Amino acid sequence: MAEQSKNVKEQDVNQLLKVRREKLAELQANGKDPFQIVKFDVTHHSQEIKDAFEELEGKSVTIAGRMMSKRIMGKASFCNVQDLQGNIQSYVARDSIGVESYQDFKKMDIGDIVGITGEVFKTKTGEISIHASAVTLLSKSLQVLPEKFHGLTNTDLRYRQRYVDLIMNPEVKDTFIKRSKIISSIRKYLDGQGFMEVETPMLVANAGGAAARPFETHFNALDEDFKLRISLELYLKRLIVGGMERVYEIGRVFRNEGLDTRHNPEFTLMELYQAYTDYKGMMDLTENLYRHVAQEVLGTTVITYNGVEMDLGKPFERITMVDAVKKYAGVDFNEIHTLEEARAAAKEHHVEFEERHQKGDILSLFFEEFAEEHLIQPTFVMDHPIEISPLTKKKPENPEYTERFEFFMNGWEMANAYSELNDPIDQRERFKAQEALLAQGDEEANTTDEDFLNALEIGMPPTGGIGFGIDRMVMLLTDSAAIRDVLCFPTMKSLGGSDAPKKAEKAAPAEAVNVPEKIDFSNVEIEPLFKDMVDFDTFAKSDFRAVKVKECTAVPKSKKLLKFVLDDGTDEDRVILSGIHDTYEPEELVGKTLIAITNLPPRPMMGIDSCGMIISAVHHENGEEKLHCLMVDEHIPAGAKLY
C-alpha cells in the first residue's frame, strides 16, 4: 500500500512539472518569455516598507522576490512575496492591473520570481501590504518547492540544495547574514588596530604550518606536483621578515581529513602576525576581538550555545596545560620526568598512545582525554610541550615547554597562538624532528621548507601569531549545531558514490524524474559462505537489536572510526565505535535505524569503551571493498529484537 501511495505521489509531481513547462511554452509562444527580461528596478525591500510604513503609506513602491503563497478570490487575490529582508503581502485586483495581466497572474505558480509595483496600505486585519498596480513575471520556476522543507530531519538534502534551504528556512538565511557581519566586524577591528590584510598562495610546493594531511594536485603547465595549503603561517611570517609589522589573512585552507560536526576539508581560517609582541599579547588581542565582534553583531557579550551560557565580558581564564591535566585528570606532569613514567601513567589511566609518542605527546593526549570537555567558558590553555609545537619559541625557564596557547570555548579549540620561533638554527632542528616523524608514518608531520628557513636567516623580529577557526566562531555566535550549518556549500559525498559522475553522464532528461536506479551486480564478488556450522544455541544467544542513531561523530586521532551514540530502547545511551568512516560521513547516519549486536562485552578502542557491534554488509567490486550499514525501516522502534 505504501509503495502504491509513493507511485501516485511521483505521478502527481511529474504532472505538476509537466504543467509548469507547458505554462512556460505558452508564455514564450505569446511573446511573454520571462527569461528575456534582463533587469527590474526595485525601490524597496519588504522590511524597509514595514519599518517606514507611516512615511510610505499611500505611496508607490516596487519590490521583487519569490512568490511563496497565493490565494485566488475571483476578481481579487492575495499573494506573499519573499525577498532578502523577509516577506510582504500584496493585494492583486483585476480592476487595478487589467484583465489580461490578472489572467497571467492567476496562472503564476508558487516559487515564481515576480516584481510588484503598487501603493502601500494596511488591510482591515492590520497587515501592511502593497495594493498592486502592476505584476511582472521575472523568472518561471520549473520545479516544485517542498511543502514541509522546514524541520526536515533529512539534513543531507538541506546541505545539498542550500538554495532551497535558504528559501524555505528564514533562520538559515539569518545565519549566513550574521556570518558575513562577523567577518566584516573582525576586519574592522583588526584594521583599527593597524593590521594590514594580505593574500598568500593556495597552491604551494610545501604545505606547512600545521599538523594536517594535505590535498595534492598537479600543475600541467610546469609539470610539477603541488599541494593545497593547510595553513597561512609560513607566507605571512615571510611578510613579517619583509617589514610588514602587522598582517592578517582570512582565507580558505584545505586539510585531507575526516568530516564531522566540527570539521570540513575546506574551511575558513584567519591568521595574524604582529611584530614585537608575544603570545600574551595575542591573548589580549583575542579577548578584545571576541568581545568586539559579539557586541557589534549580537548586541551582547553573553552568548548561549545549545542552552549553555558563555560570558565573553568577564576576564578569560588562563591555565597551563600541565595544570589543566592536574586539575581534571589528577595527574601532575611536573612529577613525571621520563618517557617511561609518562607511559606508565597513560596505561594506568587507559590513555591510548603510540610507540612514537614522547612525554609531551602523552601530556597532550591526557589533556584531550580529560580536560578539553570541561573548558566551556572562554579559557586560554598555555605552555604546550615542545613535541607538539614545532614552530614555537621555547620557554626560557623550561625548554621542555613552549610559549603557546590554545583558546577554548564550549570544550572546542577556537584559536591557536605562539610566540613565534625566529631562531633559524632551532627551526631547522624542529623541521628535522618533523621529517623523522614523517618517516615513521605520521602523514600530518611537516617537511623542511628551505625558503622559509632562508627568510628566518635574513632575520625575523620577535613576533606573536595566532590562527582563528572562523567557522567555529560563527557556529558559537549563531548557535549552529554543525559546521555545515555555517558553510553555504559544505563538502558532500557524491550521490551514488565514486561512480556518480559516470552515472550522471547517462542520466535521463530533466523531465524524467524519479526513475528507479538500475544496479549492476555483474562485477560484485561475494565472500564464500562459511562451511563450519555454528550450533544453534550459540547463535540464539546473540542479541540483535534495532538501534536509532542519536549522534555520530568522528573519533579524534582516528581516520576510520566513527563514534555512535545510540538509542537501544533502554533509558541509557549505548556507545559503539565502528570503522566505517571511509564509507560514511557522520551526519549521513544521524536519525537512521541500524542493526547492532548489543550483548558483547565492552571493548576499549582509542580510549573509548565500545559496547556492541554495528552490523554492516561487505562485498568486493573490481578489487575494492564496498561496505554498507544495514539500515532498516524507521518505523521499527529502538530496541526491537531480531529473530
Buried (B, 14 or more C-beta within 10 A) or exposed (E): EEEEEEEEEEEEBBEEBEEBEEBBEEBBEEEBBBEEBEEBEBBBBBBBBBEBEEEBEEEBBBBBBBBBEBEEEEEBBBBBBBBEBBBBBBBBBBEBBBEEBBEBBEEBBBBBBBBBBBBBBEEEEEEBBBBBBBBBBBBBBBBBBBEEBEEBEEBBEBBBBBEBBBBBBEEBBEBBBBBEBBBEBBBEBBEEBEBBBBEBEBEBEBBBBBBBBBBEEEEEEEEEEBBBBBBBBBBBBBBBBEEBBBBBBBBEBBBBBBBBBBBBBBBBBBBBBBBEBBBBBBBEBBBEBBBBBBBBBBEEBEBEBEEEEBEBEEEBEBBBBBBBBBEBBEBEBEEBEEBEBBBEBBEEBEBBBEEEBBBBBBBBBBBBBBBBEEBBBBBBBBBBBBBBBBBBBBBEEEEBBBBBBBBBBBEBBBBBBBBBBBEBEEBBEBBEBBBEBBEEEBEBBBEBBEEBBEBBEEEBBEBBBBBBBBBBBBBBBBBBEBBBBBBBEBBBBEEEEEEEEEBEEEEEEEEEEEEEEEEEEEEEEEEEEEEEEEEEEEEEEEBBBBBBBBBBBBBBEBBBBBBBBBBBBEEEEBBBBBBBBEBBBBBBBBBBBBBBBBEBEEEEBBBBEBBBBBBBEEBEBEEEEBBEBEEBEEEBEBBBEEE
